Every structure is written in structure tokens, then in C-alpha cells.
Amino acid sequence: MREIAAAAKGHWGYDAALVRSWAASLDLSPGRLSGAEAFVADADGRAIGWAEVLPPEDGACVLEHLWVEPARIGAGIGSQLFRHAAGRARRLGATAMEWEAEPNALGFYARLGGRRLRTAMSEWGRELTIMGVVLVPS
């Protein structure tokens, strides 16, 4: 999962050393966050993308990660992972899902119904857009 995240982040032209350092710092240990759920997309038994959703707080789940290997960007994998995460958040009782949006993915998230909520500073000192969707009960 870390390799997919690093490849996807690096796809946008960020400094390779910075991306490697960021990816190495990702805590992907099983007990990291109680109730967090990760979903993996695979092709021919090989992981090609993944997403993670955190349990609801104050009615909203956080989409903590959504990464797709660069060769698969644009093939619908990210959309499937996003919809799966939103469905899972809904089943967990959330009425909304929010996430920090990679600046290069703003259009992707907007096409999936994401709306700008606010901004926050990233660990790299960049202003990121916090996006969200309302989760309609099914």
C-alpha cells in the first residue's frame, strides 16, 4: 500500500526524496486507528489501489487515503474505491464524508460530487482543500 501511495503521489511531479520520506512515514500498522477500514482494489491478484476510511466522528467519516497506481489512473479504480468508501461510511452511520484533497485530484473529487468545505495547511506547508460529500441514506 505504501508503494502505491508513493507512486501515485510521485506521479504529480513532487520531489522524489520528499515523496519517499512521506511514504515511509505512513503508519499502516493494523492497530493504528481503532475502527479504520482499508479497501484494496486488485487486478490478477495484485494490489493496484487502496482507500482507507476512518470511523465517524460528529456524523462524518474521514477518507484518510485513496491511491491508485499511476498506470491505472483514469481507469475508474479510484471512483470505485471512493464509492465503496462512501457506502461503507454510510453503513457506519455517517451522514457525511470529508477528506484532504490532493491539489491535482480536485477535478476527480468534484466529478464524484465532492464540494469544497474549507482549507487546511499540509505537513509540506501547502494549503489543501478539505472536500466533502453528504451521504444520503440508502
N, C-alpha and C positions, 0 to 999 in steps of 0.2 A: 504494500500500500504506500509505503514511504517512497519507493522508486517511481510509482505512478504519479504521486503528488509532485515530486521534484521534476519529473519530465514535463508534466503539464505546466507547472509554474515557469520552468525554463523556456518553454515554448514561446512565451511572450517577450523574450529578449532580455530578461533580467540578468544581472551579473551572476555568472555560474557559481562562483565561490559563495556568494550571498545565498543563492538558492540551495546549495548543498548544506550550508550551515543551518538554514531554516528547516530543511527536511530532516536533518539529523536531530534537531531539537523537538520534533513532533513526538509527543508521548502517546504511543499507540498500545500501551500495556492494557491487558484485559481489565484490571481493577481501577483504571484511571478515573473514570467517572461512573458513578453508580447510575444504572439505568440508561446509559448511552447505547445506541444501537447503530451498528455499521452494516452496510449492504454492499455487496460486491457484484459487479457485472463481469461475466466471463464469456469467453469465446474459446471453444475447443479445450475447455478445462483450464484456461489461463486467465488470470485476472486482467481486465482491461480498463476498469474504472471502479470507483467506490464513492460512497457517501456515508456520512455519519450525522445522526440527529440526536440531540440531547433531550432529556425528558422535559415536559412542560414546567415552566415557572410563570406564575401570574397569567396563565392561559396561553402562553406562547412557547413553542419548541424552537430551538436554535438549530439551524442547518450548519453544523460545525465544519464539515468538509464536503466537497463534491469535486472529484478529479477524474479526468478521463485521459488515457494515454493519447499523446498528440496525433498519432496516426488515425485515431478513431474520432477525433473532434469533428463535429458536423454530421456524424452518422446516426444521431438520435440516442446514443447511450446516455449522455448527460440528461436529456429530457426524461428518459425512462427512470433514471436514478432519482431525479428531482421529484417526479410524480409519485414514485414509490415512497420516498421520504415524507412527502406531504400527506400521503394516505396513512402512513404509519403514525405521524404526528396527530392526525385527526383521530385515529383509533386510540391513541394515548390520552385523548381528551382535550387536546389543544384546539383553540379557536383561531390561532394564527401561527405562522412560521416566519422566522426572521433569520437573516444572515448578513455577514460582511461580504460584499461583492468585490471580487477581483475586478479592477477597472476595465480590463479587456473583456470581461464577461457580462457587462451591464446589458448589452443588447440581448444576449441569450436569456438572461433572467427576466427582462422586460417582456420578451415573447412568451414566457411561461406565466405571465400575469404579475410578476414582481413589481412593486412600486417603491419609490424612494421614501424612506421614513425619516432618516437623519444621517449625519456623518459621524465618524469616529477616527481617531488617529491610529495608524497601524504601528506595529513594532518596528517597521522600517521608516517611520516618520512621514508616511504618506496619509493623506486624507482619503478614507474609504467611505463608500456609500453603504449604509445599512438599508437593506431592502426587506420587504415582507409581502406576504400574501395572507388574505383571510381564508380560513379553512371552513368551507361550507359543510355542515353535517350531511352525511350521505344517507 
